[in-house]
Amino acid sequence: MSELIAPFAFHTTPRIVFAAGASADLAMHLRIQAKDRVLVVTDATILALGLAKPALASLQGAGADITLFSGVEADPSLKTLMHAVEVAKDSSVNHVIGFGGGSSLDVAKLVALLAGSHENLEEAWGVGNAKGPRLKLALIPTTAGTGSEVTPVSIITVAGSEKRGVSSPLILPDVALLDPDLTLGLPPHVTAATGIDAMVHAIEAYASKNANNNPLSRTLAVEALRLIGANIETAVFNGTDRAARSAMLLGSMLAGQAFANSPVAAVHALAYPIGGTFHVPHGLSNALVLPHVLRFNAADPANGAAIHYAALAPHAFANMDVTGGSQAICHEFINRLANLSTQLGLKTRLRDVGIGESDLGAMAADAMKQGRLLVNNPRDVTEADALAIYRTAW
């Protein structure tokens, strides 16, 4: 007899466009008109590489009034966000377009919210506290990792290394435009780190103990891991392979849809102090702690994490042939993930990214501030546990 399906809610971006070269037809996809005033939120590197030229040309061709904000940095700060909001208000824009990596997309989400509603950001932090309305919003990723184009979350560095988030379906965009051609120029190390980030999203979504963990999220997580696991090495070492790039971008989006509804957990919670304090890219921060958090979770058989990880193993690694029970398969799965980082040329120890052993205690304390994530972890994590995990990763 089948088990009763638990109640759940599933939110995602209402319109998704996936096509090579789609950014050159941006105005058509967004139904931009000559009267529209558009703010494009991006970063200086994107502009220097020329990735945004086709999109900007499309907007210009439609007669839109374009304002560029290219001041977004990695792990965007509150100062950067509020500057972008003021630019949006001063230009009286009615459309916001996020173009770039997860940082640009996260800033664009909150610019659309704060410029559209004029609400107090301090009251919007957390889950379900945003009031809206927001401006029209479209998101265009140039990396295959964050899935931010389909997630109701925006993360901002508010003070020092502390990261805070707004989580609300209100900041899901009206349109997500996925153009795999925009990812063709990604360097190998960025491709590798963002790809591992997407895998983490799928793994944590599948095993999340959040009450909204649901069949849709688990199905999407499995397909995301299948696509990414089969294509990440090709994308890293042969970056012009359009088939691999397309699969990675789609896999990233599916993983984003999964964790947007079945939220991530301790891997992300422990990764945030690494990125916030030491400015390590988010994907690499996740990769550095991933195997160690999974081993911690799997060590307690009562929480079922090992069973979940074992179920994911053959989807992420199609050539994996392990006999034995779920613990044996889980063990091999985690080892494969750890080895994957090495194979892709990523750094694998905290000491390799400039973190000293004396830094670990403060990092563990910072990780405990991520309560909204830690509550989703299959196994409870104390500050002492976080410190032990960091020490293992060091």
C-alpha positions as CSV (number, residue, x, y, z in Angstrom):
1,M,0.0,0.0,0.0
2,S,1.3,3.5,-0.9
3,E,2.0,6.0,1.8
4,L,-0.2,9.1,2.1
5,I,1.5,12.0,0.3
6,A,2.1,14.8,2.8
7,P,0.7,18.3,2.0
8,F,3.2,20.6,0.3
9,A,3.4,23.9,-1.6
10,F,5.5,24.3,-4.7
11,H,6.5,27.8,-6.0
12,T,8.6,28.5,-9.1
13,T,9.2,31.1,-11.8
14,P,6.0,31.2,-13.9
15,R,7.7,31.5,-17.3
16,I,11.0,29.9,-18.3
17,V,12.7,30.4,-21.7
18,F,15.5,28.0,-22.5
19,A,17.3,28.5,-25.9
20,A,20.8,29.1,-27.2
21,G,21.1,32.7,-28.3
22,A,17.8,33.7,-26.5
23,S,19.4,36.7,-24.9
24,A,19.7,38.4,-28.3
25,D,15.9,38.4,-28.4
26,L,15.5,39.6,-24.8
27,A,13.1,42.5,-25.6
28,M,10.7,40.1,-27.4
29,H,10.8,37.5,-24.6
30,L,10.2,40.2,-22.0
31,R,7.6,42.1,-24.1
32,I,9.6,45.3,-23.7
33,Q,8.0,48.4,-25.2
34,A,9.5,51.8,-26.1
35,K,7.9,53.4,-23.0
36,D,9.7,51.0,-20.6
37,R,12.4,52.1,-18.3
38,V,14.7,49.2,-17.6
39,L,17.4,48.7,-15.0
40,V,20.0,46.1,-15.9
41,V,21.8,44.8,-12.8
42,T,25.2,43.1,-13.5
43,D,28.9,43.3,-12.7
44,A,31.9,44.9,-14.4
45,T,33.4,41.6,-15.6
46,I,30.2,40.7,-17.5
47,L,30.3,44.1,-19.3
48,A,34.0,43.8,-20.0
49,L,33.5,40.3,-21.6
50,G,30.8,41.6,-23.8
51,L,28.3,39.0,-22.7
52,A,25.5,41.5,-22.3
53,K,25.9,43.2,-25.7
54,P,23.3,41.1,-27.5
55,A,20.8,41.6,-24.7
56,L,21.4,45.3,-24.5
57,A,21.2,45.7,-28.2
58,S,17.8,43.9,-28.1
59,L,16.5,46.4,-25.5
60,Q,17.8,49.3,-27.4
61,G,16.2,48.1,-30.6
62,A,12.9,48.0,-28.8
63,G,13.3,51.6,-27.8
64,A,13.7,51.0,-24.0
65,D,15.2,53.5,-21.7
66,I,18.2,51.6,-20.2
67,T,20.0,52.3,-17.0
68,L,23.0,50.1,-16.2
69,F,24.1,49.2,-12.7
70,S,27.4,47.2,-12.9
71,G,28.6,47.5,-9.4
72,V,27.7,44.1,-8.1
73,E,30.5,42.2,-6.4
74,A,30.8,38.6,-5.2
75,D,28.9,38.2,-2.0
76,P,27.1,41.5,-2.5
77,S,27.0,43.9,0.3
78,L,24.1,45.8,1.8
79,K,25.8,49.0,0.7
80,T,25.8,47.8,-2.9
81,L,22.2,46.7,-2.8
82,M,21.0,50.0,-1.4
83,H,23.0,51.9,-4.0
84,A,21.3,49.9,-6.7
85,V,17.9,50.6,-5.2
86,E,18.6,54.3,-5.2
87,V,19.6,54.1,-8.9
88,A,16.4,52.3,-9.7
89,K,14.3,54.9,-7.8
90,D,16.2,57.9,-9.3
91,S,15.6,56.4,-12.8
92,S,11.9,55.6,-12.1
93,V,12.4,52.2,-13.7
94,N,9.5,49.8,-14.2
95,H,11.6,46.7,-15.2
96,V,14.5,45.2,-13.4
97,I,16.8,42.7,-15.2
98,G,19.4,40.7,-13.4
99,F,22.1,39.5,-15.8
100,G,25.1,37.5,-14.5
101,G,25.9,35.1,-11.7
102,G,24.0,34.5,-8.5
103,S,25.2,37.8,-6.9
104,S,23.7,39.9,-9.7
105,L,20.5,38.0,-9.7
106,D,20.1,38.2,-5.9
107,V,20.7,42.0,-6.0
108,A,18.2,42.4,-8.8
109,K,15.5,40.5,-6.9
110,L,15.7,42.9,-3.9
111,V,16.0,46.0,-6.1
112,A,12.7,45.0,-7.8
113,L,11.2,44.5,-4.3
114,L,12.5,47.5,-2.5
115,A,12.1,50.0,-5.4
116,G,8.6,48.7,-6.1
117,S,7.3,48.5,-2.6
118,H,9.4,51.1,-0.7
119,E,9.3,48.7,2.2
120,N,11.8,48.5,5.0
121,L,14.4,45.9,4.3
122,E,14.9,45.2,8.0
123,E,11.3,44.0,8.1
124,A,11.7,41.9,5.0
125,W,14.6,39.7,6.2
126,G,13.7,36.1,6.9
127,V,11.0,33.8,5.5
128,G,7.7,35.1,4.2
129,N,8.2,38.7,5.6
130,A,8.4,40.6,2.3
131,K,5.2,42.6,1.5
132,G,5.6,43.8,-2.0
133,P,4.6,44.7,-4.6
134,R,7.7,44.6,-6.7
135,L,8.7,45.9,-10.1
136,K,8.6,43.6,-13.2
137,L,11.6,41.3,-12.9
138,A,13.5,39.0,-15.3
139,L,16.7,37.0,-14.5
140,I,19.3,35.8,-16.9
141,P,22.0,33.5,-15.4
142,T,25.5,33.4,-17.0
143,T,26.7,30.6,-14.7
144,A,25.3,27.1,-14.2
145,G,25.3,26.8,-10.4
146,T,23.1,29.0,-8.2
147,G,19.7,28.4,-9.8
148,S,18.8,31.8,-8.5
149,E,16.6,32.5,-11.5
150,V,14.0,30.1,-10.0
151,T,14.5,30.5,-6.3
152,P,12.6,32.9,-3.9
153,V,15.7,33.7,-2.0
154,S,18.2,36.6,-2.0
155,I,21.4,36.5,0.1
156,I,23.2,39.7,1.1
157,T,26.3,40.3,3.3
158,V,25.0,42.8,5.9
159,A,27.9,43.4,8.2
160,G,31.4,41.9,8.2
161,S,30.9,38.3,7.2
162,E,27.3,37.9,8.3
163,K,24.9,36.9,5.5
164,R,21.2,37.5,5.7
165,G,18.4,36.4,3.4
166,V,15.0,37.4,2.2
167,S,12.9,34.3,1.3
168,S,9.5,35.0,-0.3
169,P,7.7,33.9,-3.5
170,L,7.3,37.6,-4.2
171,I,10.9,37.8,-5.4
172,L,10.6,35.0,-7.9
173,P,11.0,36.6,-11.3
174,D,8.3,36.9,-14.0
175,V,10.6,35.4,-16.5
176,A,13.8,33.3,-16.3
177,L,15.8,33.3,-19.6
178,L,18.4,30.6,-19.9
179,D,20.8,31.0,-22.7
180,P,23.5,28.3,-22.6
181,D,25.7,30.3,-25.0
182,L,26.3,32.8,-22.2
183,T,28.1,30.1,-20.3
184,L,30.5,29.0,-23.1
185,G,33.2,31.3,-21.9
186,L,33.2,30.3,-18.2
187,P,36.7,29.4,-17.0
188,P,37.2,25.8,-15.9
189,H,37.5,26.6,-12.2
190,V,34.3,28.6,-12.2
191,T,32.5,25.9,-14.2
192,A,33.7,23.3,-11.7
193,A,32.8,25.3,-8.5
194,T,29.4,26.4,-9.8
195,G,28.6,22.9,-11.0
196,I,29.4,21.4,-7.5
197,D,27.2,24.2,-6.0
198,A,24.3,22.9,-8.1
199,M,25.0,19.3,-7.0
200,V,24.9,20.5,-3.4
201,H,21.5,22.1,-4.0
202,A,20.1,18.9,-5.4
203,I,21.6,16.7,-2.6
204,E,20.5,18.9,0.2
205,A,17.0,19.4,-1.2
206,Y,16.5,15.7,-1.6
207,A,17.6,14.9,2.0
208,S,16.1,18.1,3.7
209,K,14.1,17.4,6.8
210,N,12.0,20.6,6.0
211,A,8.3,19.9,6.3
212,N,7.9,21.0,2.7
213,N,10.2,18.3,1.3
214,N,8.0,17.0,-1.5
215,P,7.9,14.6,-4.5
216,L,8.4,17.3,-7.0
217,S,11.6,18.6,-5.4
218,R,13.0,15.1,-5.1
219,T,12.2,14.3,-8.7
220,L,13.8,17.5,-9.9
221,A,16.9,16.9,-7.6
222,V,17.4,13.4,-9.2
223,E,17.2,14.7,-12.7
224,A,19.5,17.6,-11.8
225,L,22.1,15.2,-10.5
226,R,21.8,13.0,-13.6
227,L,22.4,16.0,-15.9
228,I,25.2,17.5,-13.9
229,G,27.0,14.2,-13.0
230,A,27.0,13.2,-16.7
231,N,28.3,16.5,-18.0
232,I,30.4,18.4,-15.5
233,E,33.8,17.0,-16.5
234,T,33.1,17.7,-20.2
235,A,32.0,21.2,-19.4
236,V,35.1,21.9,-17.3
237,F,37.7,20.4,-19.7
238,N,35.9,21.2,-23.0
239,G,34.1,24.4,-22.2
240,T,32.9,25.0,-25.8
241,D,30.8,21.8,-25.8
242,R,27.3,23.2,-26.2
243,A,25.6,20.0,-25.3
244,A,27.4,19.8,-22.0
245,R,26.9,23.5,-21.3
246,S,23.2,23.2,-22.0
247,A,22.8,20.2,-19.7
248,M,24.7,22.0,-16.9
249,L,22.5,25.0,-17.2
250,L,19.3,23.0,-17.2
251,G,20.6,20.8,-14.3
252,S,21.4,24.0,-12.3
253,M,17.9,25.3,-12.9
254,L,16.2,22.0,-11.8
255,A,18.3,21.9,-8.7
256,G,17.3,25.5,-8.0
257,Q,13.6,24.6,-8.3
258,A,14.2,21.6,-6.0
259,F,15.9,23.6,-3.1
260,A,13.6,26.6,-3.6
261,N,10.8,24.4,-2.2
262,S,12.8,21.9,-0.1
263,P,15.4,24.1,1.4
264,V,19.2,23.5,1.8
265,A,20.9,22.8,5.1
266,A,24.2,22.5,6.9
267,V,26.5,22.4,3.8
268,H,25.3,25.9,3.0
269,A,25.3,27.0,6.6
270,L,28.9,26.0,7.1
271,A,29.9,27.4,3.7
272,Y,28.6,30.9,4.4
273,P,31.4,31.9,6.9
274,I,34.0,30.7,4.4
275,G,32.7,33.0,1.7
276,G,31.7,35.9,3.9
277,T,35.0,36.1,5.9
278,F,37.6,34.8,3.4
279,H,35.9,35.8,0.2
280,V,36.0,32.3,-1.2
281,P,33.5,31.9,-4.1
282,H,30.2,30.3,-2.9
283,G,30.5,27.2,-5.0
284,L,34.0,26.4,-3.8
285,S,32.9,27.1,-0.2
286,N,30.3,24.5,-0.6
287,A,32.7,22.0,-2.2
288,L,35.2,22.4,0.7
289,V,32.7,21.2,3.3
290,L,30.4,19.0,1.3
291,P,31.9,15.5,2.0
292,H,32.5,16.3,5.6
293,V,29.0,17.4,6.3
294,L,27.5,14.4,4.5
295,R,29.7,12.0,6.5
296,F,28.6,13.7,9.7
297,N,24.9,13.3,8.6
298,A,25.3,9.7,7.5
299,A,27.1,8.7,10.7
300,D,23.8,8.7,12.6
301,P,21.6,6.0,10.9
302,A,18.5,7.2,12.8
303,N,18.0,10.2,10.5
304,G,17.9,8.4,7.2
305,A,20.5,10.5,5.5
306,A,22.6,7.5,4.4
307,I,19.5,6.1,2.7
308,H,18.9,9.3,0.8
309,Y,22.5,9.7,-0.3
310,A,22.6,6.0,-1.4
311,A,19.4,6.6,-3.5
312,L,21.1,9.6,-5.2
313,A,24.4,7.8,-5.9
314,P,23.6,6.0,-9.2
315,H,22.0,9.2,-10.6
316,A,25.1,11.4,-9.9
317,F,27.6,8.7,-10.9
318,A,26.1,6.5,-13.6
319,N,29.2,4.2,-13.6
320,M,29.0,3.5,-9.9
321,D,28.7,-0.2,-9.2
322,V,28.7,-0.9,-5.4
323,T,27.3,-3.9,-3.7
324,G,26.1,-3.9,-0.1
325,G,23.6,-1.9,1.8
326,S,22.8,1.8,1.9
327,Q,25.7,2.6,4.2
328,A,28.2,1.1,1.8
329,I,26.7,2.9,-1.2
330,C,26.5,6.1,0.8
331,H,30.1,5.9,1.7
332,E,31.2,5.4,-1.9
333,F,28.9,8.3,-3.0
334,I,30.6,10.7,-0.6
335,N,34.0,9.5,-1.6
336,R,33.1,10.1,-5.3
337,L,32.0,13.6,-4.5
338,A,35.2,14.3,-2.7
339,N,37.3,12.9,-5.5
340,L,35.3,14.9,-8.1
341,S,36.5,18.1,-6.6
342,T,40.1,16.9,-7.0
343,Q,39.5,15.7,-10.6
344,L,38.0,19.0,-11.5
345,G,41.1,20.9,-10.1
346,L,39.3,22.5,-7.1
347,K,41.1,23.1,-3.8
348,T,39.9,20.6,-1.3
349,R,41.1,21.8,2.2
350,L,40.3,24.9,4.1
351,R,44.0,25.6,4.6
352,D,44.4,25.8,0.8
353,V,42.2,28.9,0.6
354,G,44.0,30.8,3.3
355,I,42.0,29.8,6.4
356,G,44.1,29.2,9.5
357,E,43.4,26.6,12.2
358,S,42.9,29.5,14.6
359,D,40.0,30.8,12.5
360,L,37.9,27.7,12.8
361,G,36.3,28.6,16.2
362,A,34.9,31.9,14.9
363,M,33.7,30.2,11.8
364,A,31.7,27.7,13.8
365,A,30.1,30.5,15.8
366,D,29.2,32.3,12.6
367,A,27.7,29.1,11.1
368,M,25.3,28.9,14.1
369,K,23.7,32.2,12.9
370,Q,22.3,30.3,9.9
371,G,19.4,28.8,11.9
372,R,17.0,29.0,8.9
373,L,19.3,26.5,7.1
374,L,20.4,24.3,10.0
375,V,16.8,23.4,10.9
376,N,16.6,21.6,7.5
377,N,19.6,19.4,8.1
378,P,19.0,15.7,8.6
379,R,21.1,15.7,11.8
380,D,21.2,18.5,14.4
381,V,24.4,20.5,14.3
382,T,25.8,22.2,17.4
383,E,28.6,24.7,17.5
384,A,30.9,21.9,18.7
385,D,29.8,19.8,15.7
386,A,30.5,22.6,13.3
387,L,33.9,23.1,14.7
388,A,34.7,19.4,14.4
389,I,33.5,19.4,10.8
390,Y,35.7,22.4,10.0
391,R,38.7,20.7,11.6
392,T,38.2,17.7,9.5
393,A,38.0,19.9,6.4
394,W,41.0,21.9,7.4
